[in-house]
Amino acid sequence: MKKPFKLIIILFVVVLGVSACTANTITPPATATPTETVTEDAAVPTTAPTGETQLVDDEGRMVCTVTQGLFPELTEGQEAMLSVFPAITVDDWSKGPEDALLTVLEYSDFQCPACGGFYSELNKLMETYPEEVRLVFRHFPLESLHPNATLAAQAAEAAGLQGKFWEMYDALFSQQSSWSSLSTEEFTAWLENEATTLGLDTQQFMTDLTSEAIVNKIQEALEYGINTIGLNATPTILLNGRPWSYDWSASTLGMVIGVLKDESEGLYTDCPPWVIDQAKEYTATIKTEKGDIVVELYPKEAPLTVNAFVFLAREGFYDGITFHRVAHDFVAQAGDPSGTGISGPGFEYRNEISDTLNFDEAYMVGMANGGPDTNGSQFFITYVPATQLSGSYTIFGKIISGFDVLEKLTERDTQVNPDAPAGDKIITIVIDEK
């Protein structure tokens, strides 16, 4: 299915599209691993059927492509593009475990309102996931927009010389509105008072505040960001070394952590073996907390999809997975082990569009995708006719019983609201073969 909320698209950009403190935007070519969301306004359908008919490779495995998860290995070109961002070292201001699942590298400006917003969200994230998040902070004061930003950066460095960088960091961001409009003289007095409040040696702090070493450090950071990296916006955020151009709320980044946690337990590294017989009949009983939903599968029309689904079901892959999206006027969607709507099994396979099947009636079962030939484990069940989906998504089954159970599923969408009410879990999926 189409994915309007492409949360895990990794854009190799210099400036983040969500930044508020910015001048011009530079957008180099991007690579993408999109999310799997069924959209009501599907784009032009893929051609159907495709010319590819091979189902099994020479090793007896279904034809598929193994994927690398949320943050795939960088290509040489991407590594070269990102090499302008210096490696994280002991000289960086950093907090959180060095081996954290998620490392957030931020180029920031203490006077930037958007940076203040990110500060609040990041605090929430780190409070919720103290062992999974590491923050690395780098200065990029946009003095042309924020006249007190450079002095604020110098203040954090001066406090850092006395072991209280993060205390000054907190003070500057949490009280941003109280000092942003001050004159230089007024802000200097504000900083002196704050240094005393933080228990710093105030006299030494004031000396260090405008010392040549600190002034040069901030100026060099600014010049490197502009001239070498090409930065012109704050906050500029990198997640695990990749620029992040999408929503940076605590809820969304929490979803990212959920996916990384799931992937850390292991994705499939091979295509599934061939486990079905197209001459036989298959049904799948989706046992949920609300009751059973029985699906008649279509191995003749969608052999790859049915094979993948049967394999994953028998492996217990779907056990405990939540219906992460339920819209009773459209579809119910499940199959993501992270429960976010972002993740999958670690492999993808091609669309199987049949001339004889379409979404012209309710209760059809399709496989979600992020574009042609990116099917994985996420499936959906239609509540209503949805002919706009025909040709874009593989139909591999139809509900034959459990309609009442489907209607009882909790309405929710984690991609629209990551804090949505708890969804209904799949206890297991039982496959019957005749």
Secondary structure, 3 states (H helix, E strand, C coil): CCCCCCCCCCCCCCCCCCCCEECCCCCCCCCCCCCCCCCCCCCCCCCCCCCCCCCECCCCEECCEECCCCCCCCCHHHHHHHCCCCCCCCCCEEECCCCCCEEEEEEECCCCHHHHHHHHHHHHHHHHCCCCEEEEEEECCCCCCCCCHHHHHHHHHHHHCCCCHHHHHHHHHHCHHHHCCCCHHHHHHHHHHHHHHCCCCHHHHHHHHCCHHHHHHHHHHHHHHHHHHCCCEECEEEECCEECCCCCCHHHHHHHHHHHHHHHCCCCCCCCECCCCCCCCEEEEEEECCEEEEEEECCCCCHHHHHHHHHHHHHCCCCCCECCEECCCCEEEECCCCCCCCCCCCEEECCCCCCCCCCCCCCEEEECCCCCCCECCCEEEECCCCHHHCCCCEEEEEEEECHHHHHHCCCEECCCCCCCCCCCEEEEEEEEEC
